[in-house]
Amino acid sequence: MIKKITKTVLATGLFLSFTAGNTAVFASTKSDAEVKLPISLTEAAYQDEESLMEIVHNSFDEELTGLKVTNTTKSSVEMESDDYMIEAKGINLDKTGLQNVSLTLTKKAGKNPLPIELPVTAQQVSTTPETSTKTVIVDVKDVVAPTIETEESFVTDQGVSLDLASQISASDDKDETVEVSLNGDVDYNTIGSYQVEATATDKSGNTTTKIVTVNVEENFYDKIASAALAQLGVYQDCTMLVTNSLKAVGINFHGSPAAYLSLGTVTDNPVPGDIIVYSGHVAIYIGNGQAVHGGWLGNQTVVSTVECDRPFIAYVHVTK
């Protein structure tokens, strides 16, 4: 059974990657004067602020320790350490595609000079701010897979189908519309455990898969009938037969035969698992005019016809 659904959710967030052909080119491999292209290419994840710092580290050929993001807008990010201030202009979190990003590194007055190829010495200490600017191409991409929201498993009675599509949804960090497909066969007429594969796919092709289990169990009323049949041969009175049968569906009750009328609605169309109430007697209906009776032939539990030597009162369809 394969089903496909589409859900609408809200999300934000992006990812950046940068490649030239099949090889990533970093600003650190050549100086601006040596690079043949007018601007450099680099690679990093944008939504993670740490990855933006990696762009800075690579672009200026030096690991700039202690950097912290101090301000973020839709078109720029500012960072600062004890020694440097950095501004990245041209970054747009809400737009995918290529973007020109200008990175300006400013050395604070009185600190070590800007990172260069030469060793830093005491004679290189400056008392005035110095700046260096690099330009990189940023390709903003969404590579974060959607998240599937659903229960791990579902339970249904035999013969009762579930609308799994309405029980499974997905959200994405960027796309408002996420497609969710269901792949798996569930035979709702056969008791058993079935697995359905739910796959969520966003517009960028990122996918997430989750396995959902569907447990098809014996019908509520069939459980009562089966529990009654499992007691054949047991020495007990009629009320204990019915009480023990109802425990199979989580109903804990014991009383006089007439008291079982309170457990459901009177019906003229009984199904297996319904209670039969007589004057001074009670039994479990199992279909085809047959019933399981307790307290029979010296308190035995037996299968016999619905008709017995006690006056019939009503069939009771047990309330779930």
Secondary structure, 3 states (H helix, E strand, C coil): CEEEEEEECCCCCCEEECCECCECCCHHHCCCCCCCCCCEECCCCCCCHHHHHHHHHHHCCCCCCCCEEEEECCCEEEEECCCEEEEEECCCCCCCEEEEEEEEEEECCCCCCCCCCCCCCHHHCCCCCEEEEEEEEEEEECCCCCEEECCCEEEEECCCCCCHHHHCEEECCCCCEEEEEEECCCCCCCCEEEEEEEEEECCCCCEEEEEEEEEEECCHHHHHHHHHHCCCCCCCCHHHHHHHHHHHHCCCCCCCHHHHHHHEEEECCCCCCCEEEECCEEEEEEECCEEEEEEECCCEEEEEECCCCCCEEEEEEECC
